Amino acid sequence: MTLPVLSIRLIDAYSGRGRLDNQFHVTRTDELQFPIHAVPVKGDHFVVVLSLTGETKVTYNLKEYMLRPNDMFILSPATTHQFDSTDGLLLGTGFTKEFFSEALIHQKHIDLFDFISPDMDPFYRLSPNEAENMHRLMLMLRNYYYDKGHTFHKEVLFHSFNLFMLEAAALIKKYRLEKDVRSTRKNEILTNFLKLLSQHYREERSVQFYAHRTFVSAKHLTKVIKQLTGKTVSRFIDEMLLADAKILLDFPALTVANIADQLNFSNQFIFSKFFKKQTGMSPSQFRSTIK
């Protein structure tokens, strides 16, 4: 089944307004005569969405986001999305690639607008002041767009659009930089944790030890490691111990009690219980499979 395409022509038709060459619109969701959460759709244009009130769930490329007041979201063409809201009010500024190319006054700024790409993060949580600025610019665009009697209608619209796009680009650059810094710090935490783990896994098995040595809380360390690897800190420790245990079990001269002692288990029974939980076999059964 082919997903319906939500075009500017269709949006204008459902809002009952005129068009500017089917290239541009500024529309509130409460103005549309169809429910925005009806079905998943693909757009044929870009939309910068600003959340004004309430909450709106957005499913975008199978990933879910929750939009709240002051949040900004970028929809790219040909990307599957669906809005689901009972009380959320959104304001969207939509434009085609052709409109963007024609309206761009200074070509030197074209690299600033790399955010209009489906590969980029679509979700941004703005401050109240930032959201208010975007809202004001979008309302200005809306007024100029529908005031077809203005002597310099198209020129004023294009200049306003450039101002709006520069503001959006500045905000997105700011928040991407913050995300990059946080990402760099997270990777640094992961690297330090793995280095410490390789040195201390036999004798240190508490999350608190590794958190203290990486200068973060145990909760934050757990969250970062889980985010970046999909595994918990405890899982990493268990995997290191298990790999070591399997290697040691390959040496016939070592008893299970010797191995338990080398790996700093309090006794053979606790080590055997740990090993069976991880592999489904006792150390002796595992050793027999090696033979």
C-alpha positions as CSV (number, residue, x, y, z in Angstrom):
1,M,0.0,0.0,0.0
2,T,1.4,3.4,-1.0
3,L,1.4,6.1,1.7
4,P,-0.5,9.2,0.9
5,V,1.5,12.3,-0.1
6,L,0.7,15.4,1.9
7,S,1.4,18.2,-0.5
8,I,1.2,22.0,-0.1
9,R,-1.7,21.9,-2.6
10,L,-3.6,19.5,-0.4
11,I,-2.8,21.5,2.8
12,D,-4.0,24.7,1.1
13,A,-7.2,23.0,-0.1
14,Y,-8.1,21.7,3.4
15,S,-7.3,25.1,4.9
16,G,-9.5,26.9,2.4
17,R,-6.9,29.5,1.4
18,G,-5.1,30.7,-1.7
19,R,-1.7,29.6,-2.9
20,L,1.6,31.0,-4.0
21,D,2.6,28.6,-6.8
22,N,2.1,25.6,-4.5
23,Q,5.5,26.3,-3.0
24,F,4.9,27.7,0.4
25,H,2.5,27.8,3.4
26,V,2.2,28.8,7.0
27,T,-0.5,26.8,8.7
28,R,-1.8,25.9,12.2
29,T,-3.1,22.4,12.7
30,D,-6.4,23.7,14.1
31,E,-7.1,25.3,10.7
32,L,-7.0,22.0,8.8
33,Q,-10.3,20.3,8.0
34,F,-8.9,16.8,8.5
35,P,-7.3,15.2,11.6
36,I,-3.5,15.4,11.4
37,H,-3.3,12.0,13.2
38,A,-5.4,10.2,10.6
39,V,-2.8,8.1,8.9
40,P,1.0,8.0,8.3
41,V,2.0,10.3,5.4
42,K,4.9,11.5,3.4
43,G,5.3,15.1,2.6
44,D,6.6,16.6,-0.7
45,H,8.2,19.6,1.0
46,F,10.1,20.7,4.1
47,V,8.2,21.9,7.2
48,V,9.6,23.7,10.2
49,V,7.1,22.9,13.0
50,L,6.8,24.8,16.2
51,S,4.8,23.4,19.1
52,L,2.5,26.1,20.6
53,T,0.4,24.3,23.2
54,G,-0.3,20.8,24.6
55,E,1.5,17.6,23.7
56,T,1.8,16.0,20.3
57,K,3.4,12.6,19.6
58,V,5.3,12.5,16.3
59,T,6.4,9.2,14.8
60,Y,9.1,10.0,12.3
61,N,11.0,7.3,10.4
62,L,9.6,4.8,13.0
63,K,11.1,6.8,15.9
64,E,8.8,8.5,18.4
65,Y,9.1,12.0,19.7
66,M,6.9,14.0,22.1
67,L,6.5,17.6,21.2
68,R,5.7,20.1,24.0
69,P,5.4,23.9,23.9
70,N,8.5,25.6,22.5
71,D,9.8,22.4,20.7
72,M,10.8,22.7,17.1
73,F,10.7,19.8,14.6
74,I,11.9,19.6,11.0
75,L,10.1,17.4,8.5
76,S,11.9,16.5,5.3
77,P,10.3,15.4,2.0
78,A,9.6,11.8,1.4
79,T,10.0,10.9,5.1
80,T,7.2,8.9,6.7
81,H,5.6,10.7,9.6
82,Q,2.5,10.7,11.7
83,F,1.2,13.2,14.3
84,D,-1.0,12.0,17.1
85,S,-2.6,14.6,19.4
86,T,-5.8,15.4,21.3
87,D,-4.8,18.8,22.6
88,G,-1.5,19.8,20.9
89,L,-1.5,22.9,18.6
90,L,1.3,23.2,16.0
91,L,2.3,25.9,13.6
92,G,4.1,24.8,10.5
93,T,6.1,26.7,7.9
94,G,6.3,24.6,4.8
95,F,8.4,25.2,1.6
96,T,9.6,23.2,-1.4
97,K,13.2,23.0,-2.6
98,E,12.3,25.2,-5.5
99,F,10.9,27.9,-3.2
100,F,14.0,27.7,-1.0
101,S,16.3,28.1,-4.1
102,E,14.4,31.1,-5.4
103,A,14.0,32.8,-2.1
104,L,17.6,32.5,-0.9
105,I,18.9,36.0,-1.3
106,H,22.6,35.4,-0.5
107,Q,24.0,32.2,-2.0
108,K,26.9,32.4,0.4
109,H,24.4,31.3,3.1
110,I,23.4,28.1,1.4
111,D,25.8,26.0,3.5
112,L,24.1,27.2,6.7
113,F,20.9,25.4,5.7
114,D,22.3,21.9,5.8
115,F,19.6,21.2,8.5
116,I,17.0,20.7,5.7
117,S,18.2,17.1,5.3
118,P,16.5,13.9,6.4
119,D,19.9,12.7,7.8
120,M,19.9,15.4,10.5
121,D,18.3,15.4,13.9
122,P,14.8,16.7,13.5
123,F,14.0,17.5,17.1
124,Y,15.0,20.7,19.1
125,R,13.9,21.9,22.5
126,L,14.0,25.7,22.4
127,S,14.0,28.1,25.3
128,P,10.8,30.2,25.7
129,N,12.6,33.3,24.2
130,E,13.9,31.3,21.3
131,A,10.5,29.8,20.6
132,E,8.8,33.3,20.9
133,N,11.3,34.7,18.3
134,M,10.5,31.8,15.9
135,H,6.8,32.2,16.5
136,R,6.9,35.9,15.7
137,L,8.9,35.3,12.5
138,M,6.5,32.6,11.4
139,L,3.5,34.9,12.0
140,M,5.3,37.7,10.0
141,L,5.8,35.2,7.1
142,R,2.1,34.2,7.3
143,N,1.0,37.8,7.1
144,Y,3.2,38.7,4.1
145,Y,2.3,35.4,2.4
146,Y,-1.5,36.0,2.5
147,D,-1.3,39.8,1.9
148,K,-1.3,39.5,-1.9
149,G,-2.2,43.2,-2.3
150,H,1.2,44.3,-1.0
151,T,3.1,46.2,-3.7
152,F,6.3,44.2,-3.1
153,H,4.6,41.1,-1.9
154,K,7.1,38.5,-3.3
155,E,10.2,40.5,-2.4
156,V,9.0,41.1,1.2
157,L,8.1,37.5,1.6
158,F,11.5,36.3,0.4
159,H,13.3,38.7,2.7
160,S,11.2,37.5,5.6
161,F,11.8,33.9,4.7
162,N,15.6,34.5,4.7
163,L,15.4,36.0,8.2
164,F,13.3,33.1,9.4
165,M,15.7,30.6,7.9
166,L,18.8,32.3,9.3
167,E,17.2,32.2,12.8
168,A,16.3,28.5,12.4
169,A,19.9,27.7,11.2
170,A,21.4,29.6,14.1
171,L,19.3,27.7,16.7
172,I,20.0,24.3,15.1
173,K,23.7,25.0,14.9
174,K,23.7,26.0,18.6
175,Y,21.8,22.9,19.8
176,R,23.8,20.5,17.5
177,L,27.0,21.9,19.0
178,E,25.7,21.2,22.5
179,K,24.7,17.7,21.4
180,D,28.2,17.1,19.9
181,V,29.9,18.3,23.1
182,R,27.7,16.0,25.2
183,S,28.4,13.1,22.8
184,T,32.1,13.7,23.0
185,R,32.0,13.6,26.8
186,K,29.9,10.4,26.7
187,N,32.5,8.7,24.5
188,E,35.2,9.9,26.8
189,I,33.4,8.3,29.8
190,L,33.0,5.0,27.8
191,T,36.7,4.9,26.9
192,N,37.8,5.6,30.5
193,F,35.3,3.0,31.8
194,L,36.6,0.3,29.4
195,K,40.2,1.1,30.3
196,L,39.5,0.8,34.0
197,L,37.5,-2.4,33.5
198,S,40.4,-4.1,31.7
199,Q,42.6,-3.3,34.7
200,H,40.3,-4.0,37.6
201,Y,37.5,-6.4,36.6
202,R,38.8,-9.2,38.7
203,E,38.8,-7.4,42.0
204,E,36.3,-4.6,41.4
205,R,32.7,-5.4,40.5
206,S,30.7,-2.5,41.8
207,V,29.3,0.2,39.5
208,Q,30.2,2.8,42.2
209,F,34.0,2.0,41.8
210,Y,34.0,2.7,38.1
211,A,31.8,5.7,38.5
212,H,34.1,7.2,41.1
213,R,37.1,6.7,38.9
214,T,35.5,8.3,35.9
215,F,34.3,11.2,38.0
216,V,30.5,10.7,37.5
217,S,27.7,9.3,39.5
218,A,26.8,5.6,39.3
219,K,23.5,6.5,37.8
220,H,25.0,8.7,35.1
221,L,27.7,6.1,34.3
222,T,25.0,3.4,33.9
223,K,22.9,5.6,31.7
224,V,25.8,6.6,29.4
225,I,27.2,3.0,29.0
226,K,23.7,1.7,28.2
227,Q,23.1,4.5,25.7
228,L,26.3,4.0,23.8
229,T,26.6,0.2,23.9
230,G,23.2,-1.2,24.8
231,K,24.8,-3.1,27.8
232,T,24.9,-2.3,31.5
233,V,28.0,-1.8,33.5
234,S,27.4,-5.1,35.3
235,R,27.0,-6.9,32.0
236,F,30.4,-5.7,30.9
237,I,32.0,-6.9,34.2
238,D,30.3,-10.3,33.9
239,E,31.4,-10.7,30.3
240,M,35.0,-9.9,31.2
241,L,34.9,-12.4,34.1
242,L,33.3,-15.1,31.9
243,A,35.9,-14.7,29.2
244,D,38.6,-15.0,31.7
245,A,37.0,-18.1,33.3
246,K,36.7,-19.9,30.0
247,I,40.4,-19.3,29.3
248,L,41.4,-20.6,32.7
249,L,39.2,-23.7,32.4
250,D,41.2,-24.7,29.4
251,F,44.2,-25.3,31.7
252,P,43.7,-28.8,33.2
253,A,46.2,-28.2,36.0
254,L,43.9,-25.5,37.5
255,T,41.0,-26.8,39.7
256,V,37.7,-25.0,39.7
257,A,38.6,-23.8,43.2
258,N,41.9,-22.4,41.9
259,I,40.1,-20.5,39.2
260,A,37.5,-19.1,41.6
261,D,40.3,-17.9,43.8
262,Q,42.2,-16.2,40.8
263,L,39.0,-14.4,39.8
264,N,38.3,-13.3,43.4
265,F,35.1,-15.2,44.0
266,S,34.7,-15.8,47.7
267,N,34.4,-19.6,47.1
268,Q,34.0,-22.3,44.5
269,F,30.3,-22.6,44.9
270,I,29.6,-18.9,44.2
271,F,31.9,-19.0,41.1
272,S,30.1,-22.2,39.8
273,K,26.7,-20.5,40.3
274,F,27.9,-17.4,38.4
275,F,29.3,-19.5,35.6
276,K,26.2,-21.7,35.2
277,K,24.0,-18.6,35.2
278,Q,26.0,-17.1,32.3
279,T,26.5,-20.3,30.2
280,G,23.8,-22.8,31.3
281,M,26.7,-25.2,32.3
282,S,28.7,-25.8,35.3
283,P,32.5,-25.2,35.1
284,S,33.1,-28.9,35.0
285,Q,30.6,-29.5,32.2
286,F,32.2,-26.7,30.2
287,R,35.6,-28.1,30.7
288,S,34.4,-31.5,29.4
289,T,33.2,-29.8,26.2
290,I,36.6,-28.4,25.6
291,K,38.1,-31.8,25.9
